[in-house]
C-alpha cells in the first residue's frame, strides 16, 4: 500500500509518501509545499493545489492520511487551514483516492503507543520506524510522515477493514 501523509496548512503543507508492504515501511519521498506570506491567499491555495496534484500524479498513492482539523484558540488561522485542507481533499477525491483523517491523539497512539506523547517523542519514533538518520524538517514534514505511519498501523489493519465493510452495509 502506498500512503501519502499530509499535515495541512497554507504556509507549509508537510507531506510524506511511504510504501507499507508486509509490515515494512519504505520511504518514497517527503518534504513540504510552501507558499510565501506576501502572496495573495487565493494564489497560495492555487499553488498548494498545483503542487499537491503533481505529488498525487507522480506517486499515485492508494490512501491519504491527513490530520483531522480541530479549532484551537486562533479561529482565523483554523479557517484558512480548513480552506487549504479542502483543496487537498478535493484533489484527492478527484483521483478517487481513499481519504482518512486522524486526530493528534490517534497519531501519537499509533506511532509512540502513548496518546499523551510529546511532539519530540513522536518525531524521534517516526525517525526510528522509518530508519532515517535525522528527524525530517520542517516539523510539518515529520508530522506528515507520522500521519502516514498512523494510517499503516491503524487504517490498514484487518479489523479496520472489517469495520469499514460493516459500516457500508
N, C-alpha and C positions, 0 to 999 in steps of 0.2 A: 504494500500500500504506500502510495506517495501522499504525504501530508504537507500542506503549507500552513504554517502558523503565522498569525498576524496580530501584532499589537497596534491597534488603530490609533491614529492621531491625525493632525493636519499639518504640523510642522515636521514630525518624524513618524513614519509608519515602519515599524520594525517587521522584518519578515525572516522566516526560516523555512527551508524546504528539506524535508527528511524522507528517506525511504525506510519503511519498517517492514522487514520480512523475517518471518520465523523468529520473532522476539529480538531481532538485532536491528540497530539503527545504522544508517549510512547518511552522512551529511552530504546533501547535494549542493546547496548554496544558502548563504544567509547575508543579510545586510539591512539597509534602510533606504526607504524612499524619503527624500527630504524636499521641503519647499521653503522658499525664502520668505521671511516675515514681511518684507516690503511688497510682495506680490499680492494683488487683489485676491481676496478669499476665493471667489468663484474660479479664478485661474488656478489657484492652488488645488482645488478639487479636480480640475481637469488634468493637472499634472499627475496627481495621485492615480486617477483613473487610467491614464495612458500608461504609466509605468507599471501599475498593477496588472493591467491587461497583458502587457509584454511578459511579465513573470508567469502569468497563467498559461499563456500560449507557448512559452518556452518550456515550462516544466510539466504541464498537463497533470496537475495533482488530482488525486481521487477525492480528497476531502480538504476542507478549510477548517481550521481550529482558530477561533477568534475569542478575545475576551468579551464577556458579557458586559455591556455598559451599565454603569451604576452612577447615580448622581452623588457627588460629594458636596463640598461647600461652594465650589465655583460652578454655578449652573450655566453661565455664559460659555465657559470653556467646554463643558459637557455637551452643550447643544452643538457647538462647532465640531467636536469629536464625533458626535452622532451623525452629523452630515457626512463626514469623511467615511465613517463606518458604513453608512448607507450606500455610498459609491462602491465600496469594497464588496458588500453583499450583492449589489446589483450585478457587478461584473462577474462575480462567482456564479450567480443564478443564471446569467445569460449563457454560461458554458455548461449548465446542468451539473455543477459540482456540488456535492453534499456540503452543507454549512452546519457547523457545530459551534456552540457557544459554551464557555466555561467561566465560572466565577474565579476570582483570585484564590479563594479557599479551595476550590476543586483542583486548581493547578498546583498549589502548594502540597495538597494531599497526594496527588498523583506523582509528583516529581520527588518530593522530600519524604513523604509518608507522614507528614505532620501539618495540619491545616493552619497552624499559627507560626509557621516558619517565617523567618525574616528574609528580605529580598536577597541578601548576600548568600544565605543558605541555598535558596532556590537557584541562584546563578552558579554557585560552585557545584551543586549536584547536576545541573544541566551540563556544565563543562565535563564533569566526570562521566556521566552517562554517554555523552557523545564523543568522549576521548579527545577533547580539544586541549591544546596547550595552554590556552588562557580563556577567560570569560569574554565572550564577544562584546564589542562595543559598537554603538551606544547601548545603554541598558535596554532600550526598546527591542533591539535585536535579540539579546539574551532572553527577554520576556517572550518574544515570538517563538523562539526555539523551545522554551518551556511549554508553551501552549501546544506545540506540535507533539511533544513528548506526552503531554497530558492526554491528548486525543488517542495516541497509540496505546497508552496504558489503560484508558477507560473506555473511550468511544468505540474502539475496535474489538473489545472483548466479546467473547461468546455470549455472556449474559446481556451485554448491551444490545447485541444483535437480536437476541430473543425478545427483549423488551420492546425494541423498535417494531419488530414484526407483530407482536401482540397489540401494540398501540394502533397499528394500521388496520387491525381487524382480522 
